[in-house]
Amino acid sequence: MEATVNYFIEANLYLVSLCLIYKGFIQPARNYKIARPFLIVGTVLSLGLPFLSLPTMNISSAELNLSHILTEVSISNSGTTSDSMLAPFSWIKVIYGAGVCSLLLLFVLQLVQLLNVKSKATKTNTHFELEQSTAAFSFMNWIFIGSSYSSEEKTVLLRHEQVHVTRKHSLDILMCQALKIVFWVNPVVYQFKTLFQEIHEYEADELSWQESDNYLQLLIQQNFSHFPSLTNQFKSSHLKLRIMRLKNQFTKKITPAKVGLTVALFATTFFINQNLKANAPQMTVEKV
């Protein structure tokens, strides 16, 4: 139980550090080629680093030669912990479990809603077409486009959504959903999906935009229907930045100094956690 709590605390500290470092140094550059790998690798490290422990120095009583001043101590296991001390921890587990179950249920309902939409759509060679709809979104290998668009607009939207499919952006969204379910008490994890979706749209815009079509006009219209949060949608709240990127008016580079600083900050978080872990109070019973 103690090991689980320690892992939960350390993982959350790493996730908070990752989010702060990303927003401070990586996000302002709007460079998805670095931003996406940084978030993915950072998330994996945040979940894996708590399992690592630096070796600590253990000194026995014989090495300290304390036997001449310490008398024999006898400790029995007859002591019991009162129920009043354990009651708060029991309630914490119940509340945490209720939160996990609620978010897991919501995730299942979103999948069911998406499958329901798919069942009502008309299958074409390239996508699923939704009758009387202005939708444009994708999930895994499925692309959904509303029938209200013209042939030219459908071509533009299809090209955009195909980038999401080929780049496996849905896997990032699913990872964010898993983080939110497991670490729902941490408000920072709710921002990870927004950060990833921002990167996804930058990448899809840059790889699918052509100056000869009405891509920017579709962006400005922003009259798309809303669909489950598990999907990658053409609609975006950061419209101005997307247009600026397409017009090459927003260019910033991530310098090696910034990369080095982010690594240093994350390493600092690791050593702080290791120091806290090493100095945590532990009970050891030894007959001296």
PLY file of the C-alpha trace (Angstrom):
ply
format ascii 1.0
element vertex 288
property float x
property float y
property float z
element edge 287
property int vertex1
property int vertex2
end_header
0.00 0.00 0.00
2.79 2.42 0.93
4.65 1.65 -2.30
1.50 2.41 -4.33
0.99 5.75 -2.61
4.65 6.68 -3.12
4.43 5.81 -6.82
1.24 7.85 -7.20
2.82 10.90 -5.59
6.08 10.69 -7.55
4.35 10.12 -10.91
2.13 13.14 -10.34
5.14 15.29 -9.45
6.83 14.28 -12.70
3.68 14.99 -14.72
3.34 18.45 -13.17
7.01 19.19 -13.91
6.60 17.96 -17.48
3.61 20.21 -18.09
5.31 23.28 -16.62
8.52 22.70 -18.59
6.58 22.15 -21.81
4.51 25.29 -21.41
7.54 27.34 -20.46
10.03 26.28 -23.13
8.55 24.01 -25.82
5.02 25.27 -26.46
5.93 28.90 -27.29
8.00 27.69 -30.26
4.99 25.91 -31.82
7.33 23.28 -33.25
5.27 20.10 -33.43
8.25 18.07 -34.72
9.87 18.41 -31.30
6.80 19.09 -29.16
5.01 15.81 -29.76
8.02 13.50 -29.12
8.87 15.62 -26.06
5.41 15.10 -24.55
5.29 11.40 -25.38
8.76 10.62 -24.04
8.18 12.88 -21.03
4.95 11.10 -20.18
6.57 7.67 -20.44
9.45 8.82 -18.22
7.00 10.31 -15.71
5.33 6.91 -15.37
8.57 4.92 -15.35
10.98 6.97 -13.24
9.17 6.31 -9.93
10.22 2.65 -10.28
13.89 3.68 -10.25
15.76 4.15 -7.00
19.31 5.32 -6.57
21.42 3.10 -4.27
21.53 4.34 -0.69
24.24 3.81 1.89
23.25 1.48 4.71
25.47 1.44 7.78
25.02 -1.33 10.29
25.40 -0.98 14.02
28.55 -3.12 13.92
30.24 -0.64 11.62
29.31 2.18 13.97
30.50 0.15 17.00
27.49 1.17 19.09
27.04 -2.15 20.87
28.70 -0.92 24.05
26.20 1.89 24.54
23.00 0.19 23.32
21.14 -2.30 25.41
19.05 -5.14 24.06
15.67 -3.99 22.81
12.79 -6.39 22.50
9.94 -5.43 20.20
6.86 -7.55 19.92
4.20 -7.49 17.22
1.32 -7.33 19.65
0.68 -3.65 18.92
-2.45 -2.84 16.92
-3.44 0.19 14.89
-6.72 1.76 15.89
-9.58 1.75 13.42
-9.90 5.52 13.80
-6.44 5.97 12.25
-7.23 3.72 9.27
-10.70 5.14 8.59
-9.52 8.24 6.64
-7.39 6.08 4.33
-10.34 3.81 3.66
-12.48 6.78 2.65
-9.71 8.09 0.40
-9.57 4.75 -1.41
-13.34 4.73 -1.84
-13.40 8.28 -3.25
-10.46 7.59 -5.58
-12.04 4.35 -6.79
-15.36 6.12 -7.42
-13.59 8.75 -9.53
-11.76 6.11 -11.57
-14.96 4.15 -12.19
-16.88 7.29 -13.19
-14.27 8.40 -15.74
-13.93 4.86 -17.06
-17.69 4.70 -17.55
-17.63 8.06 -19.34
-14.89 6.76 -21.64
-16.96 3.68 -22.50
-20.01 5.86 -23.20
-17.94 8.01 -25.57
-16.82 4.88 -27.43
-20.42 3.69 -27.65
-21.52 7.08 -28.97
-18.78 6.97 -31.60
-19.76 3.45 -32.66
-23.38 4.57 -32.87
-22.38 7.44 -35.18
-20.37 5.00 -37.32
-23.31 2.60 -37.63
-25.54 5.37 -39.00
-22.94 6.72 -41.45
-22.66 5.80 -45.12
-19.41 4.03 -45.99
-17.49 5.33 -49.00
-14.11 4.33 -50.41
-12.28 6.92 -48.33
-14.49 7.87 -45.37
-17.79 7.60 -43.55
-20.29 10.21 -44.72
-22.78 11.66 -42.22
-26.12 12.74 -43.63
-27.14 16.39 -43.11
-24.09 17.08 -41.01
-21.22 19.58 -40.91
-18.93 17.19 -39.02
-15.28 16.63 -39.85
-13.33 14.37 -37.50
-11.39 11.12 -37.30
-10.65 8.34 -34.84
-7.98 5.69 -35.41
-8.49 4.63 -39.06
-12.01 6.06 -39.34
-12.67 9.39 -41.04
-16.07 11.07 -40.76
-17.16 13.95 -43.00
-20.60 15.56 -43.22
-22.58 15.45 -46.45
-23.28 19.20 -46.31
-19.90 20.04 -47.84
-19.11 20.44 -51.49
-16.83 18.01 -53.31
-13.92 20.45 -53.13
-14.40 21.02 -49.41
-14.61 17.28 -48.78
-11.29 16.85 -50.58
-9.67 19.45 -48.33
-11.15 17.96 -45.15
-10.27 14.42 -46.19
-6.64 15.40 -46.79
-6.50 16.99 -43.35
-8.05 14.02 -41.53
-5.80 11.55 -43.34
-2.82 13.20 -41.65
-4.40 12.43 -38.26
-4.87 8.82 -39.34
-1.39 8.23 -40.76
0.33 9.95 -37.82
-1.63 7.88 -35.27
-2.83 10.94 -33.36
-5.66 8.96 -31.78
-3.12 6.98 -29.76
-2.03 10.22 -28.06
-5.64 11.01 -27.20
-6.18 7.53 -25.76
-3.01 7.90 -23.67
-4.35 11.20 -22.31
-7.66 9.53 -21.48
-5.82 6.83 -19.54
-3.82 9.46 -17.63
-7.01 11.29 -16.76
-8.66 8.12 -15.48
-5.74 6.98 -13.32
-4.57 10.40 -12.08
-7.91 12.20 -12.06
-7.13 13.97 -8.78
-4.29 15.87 -10.50
-5.73 18.89 -12.36
-2.66 19.11 -14.59
-3.41 15.84 -16.43
-6.59 17.38 -17.88
-4.41 19.76 -19.90
-2.43 17.06 -21.68
-5.18 16.28 -24.18
-5.47 19.97 -25.11
-1.70 20.20 -25.58
-1.64 17.13 -27.81
-4.64 18.27 -29.87
-2.92 21.61 -30.47
0.15 19.78 -31.83
-2.04 17.48 -33.94
-3.79 20.37 -35.65
-0.52 22.19 -36.39
0.88 19.03 -37.95
-2.26 18.29 -39.98
-2.49 21.91 -41.16
1.09 22.04 -42.37
1.04 18.67 -44.12
-2.36 19.05 -45.79
-2.61 22.75 -46.65
-2.25 23.89 -50.23
-2.41 27.54 -51.21
-4.63 26.80 -54.19
-7.60 25.53 -52.18
-10.04 27.05 -49.69
-8.36 25.58 -46.61
-8.16 28.91 -44.77
-11.78 29.66 -45.59
-12.84 26.42 -43.95
-10.77 27.28 -40.90
-12.38 30.72 -40.60
-15.92 29.41 -40.99
-15.59 27.12 -37.95
-19.18 25.86 -38.24
-18.47 22.22 -37.48
-20.63 19.97 -35.37
-19.39 18.75 -31.99
-18.52 15.10 -31.55
-16.92 12.94 -28.80
-13.69 14.23 -27.32
-11.90 11.03 -28.36
-11.81 12.22 -31.96
-9.48 14.55 -33.85
-11.63 17.41 -35.10
-10.91 19.95 -37.81
-12.36 22.62 -35.56
-9.93 24.29 -33.17
-10.04 27.01 -30.54
-6.55 28.34 -31.45
-7.62 29.47 -34.93
-5.44 32.59 -35.11
-2.22 30.70 -34.37
-3.04 28.04 -36.95
-3.57 30.67 -39.65
-0.38 32.50 -38.65
1.61 29.28 -38.96
0.19 28.60 -42.40
1.10 32.13 -43.50
4.64 31.70 -42.10
4.16 34.63 -39.74
4.91 32.66 -36.61
8.40 31.21 -36.54
10.41 30.42 -33.45
13.16 27.91 -33.03
13.86 25.65 -30.11
17.50 26.35 -29.34
19.87 23.73 -27.91
20.05 25.83 -24.74
16.31 25.44 -24.21
16.51 21.70 -24.80
19.38 21.41 -22.33
17.51 23.46 -19.75
14.40 21.31 -20.02
16.47 18.16 -19.52
18.21 19.75 -16.52
14.91 20.75 -14.92
13.44 17.29 -15.39
16.61 15.70 -13.98
16.36 18.06 -11.00
12.85 16.80 -10.33
14.16 13.22 -10.46
16.91 13.85 -7.91
14.52 15.74 -5.62
12.17 12.76 -5.65
15.06 10.40 -5.00
16.20 12.52 -2.07
12.71 12.57 -0.59
12.46 8.83 -1.06
15.82 8.21 0.62
15.00 10.47 3.58
11.49 9.10 4.07
11.03 7.78 7.61
11.33 3.99 7.71
11.06 1.63 10.68
13.74 -1.00 10.94
13.82 -3.39 13.88
17.15 -4.89 14.75
18.38 -6.61 17.88
21.59 -4.90 18.98
0 1
1 2
2 3
3 4
4 5
5 6
6 7
7 8
8 9
9 10
10 11
11 12
12 13
13 14
14 15
15 16
16 17
17 18
18 19
19 20
20 21
21 22
22 23
23 24
24 25
25 26
26 27
27 28
28 29
29 30
30 31
31 32
32 33
33 34
34 35
35 36
36 37
37 38
38 39
39 40
40 41
41 42
42 43
43 44
44 45
45 46
46 47
47 48
48 49
49 50
50 51
51 52
52 53
53 54
54 55
55 56
56 57
57 58
58 59
59 60
60 61
61 62
62 63
63 64
64 65
65 66
66 67
67 68
68 69
69 70
70 71
71 72
72 73
73 74
74 75
75 76
76 77
77 78
78 79
79 80
80 81
81 82
82 83
83 84
84 85
85 86
86 87
87 88
88 89
89 90
90 91
91 92
92 93
93 94
94 95
95 96
96 97
97 98
98 99
99 100
100 101
101 102
102 103
103 104
104 105
105 106
106 107
107 108
108 109
109 110
110 111
111 112
112 113
113 114
114 115
115 116
116 117
117 118
118 119
119 120
120 121
121 122
122 123
123 124
124 125
125 126
126 127
127 128
128 129
129 130
130 131
131 132
132 133
133 134
134 135
135 136
136 137
137 138
138 139
139 140
140 141
141 142
142 143
143 144
144 145
145 146
146 147
147 148
148 149
149 150
150 151
151 152
152 153
153 154
154 155
155 156
156 157
157 158
158 159
159 160
160 161
161 162
162 163
163 164
164 165
165 166
166 167
167 168
168 169
169 170
170 171
171 172
172 173
173 174
174 175
175 176
176 177
177 178
178 179
179 180
180 181
181 182
182 183
183 184
184 185
185 186
186 187
187 188
188 189
189 190
190 191
191 192
192 193
193 194
194 195
195 196
196 197
197 198
198 199
199 200
200 201
201 202
202 203
203 204
204 205
205 206
206 207
207 208
208 209
209 210
210 211
211 212
212 213
213 214
214 215
215 216
216 217
217 218
218 219
219 220
220 221
221 222
222 223
223 224
224 225
225 226
226 227
227 228
228 229
229 230
230 231
231 232
232 233
233 234
234 235
235 236
236 237
237 238
238 239
239 240
240 241
241 242
242 243
243 244
244 245
245 246
246 247
247 248
248 249
249 250
250 251
251 252
252 253
253 254
254 255
255 256
256 257
257 258
258 259
259 260
260 261
261 262
262 263
263 264
264 265
265 266
266 267
267 268
268 269
269 270
270 271
271 272
272 273
273 274
274 275
275 276
276 277
277 278
278 279
279 280
280 281
281 282
282 283
283 284
284 285
285 286
286 287
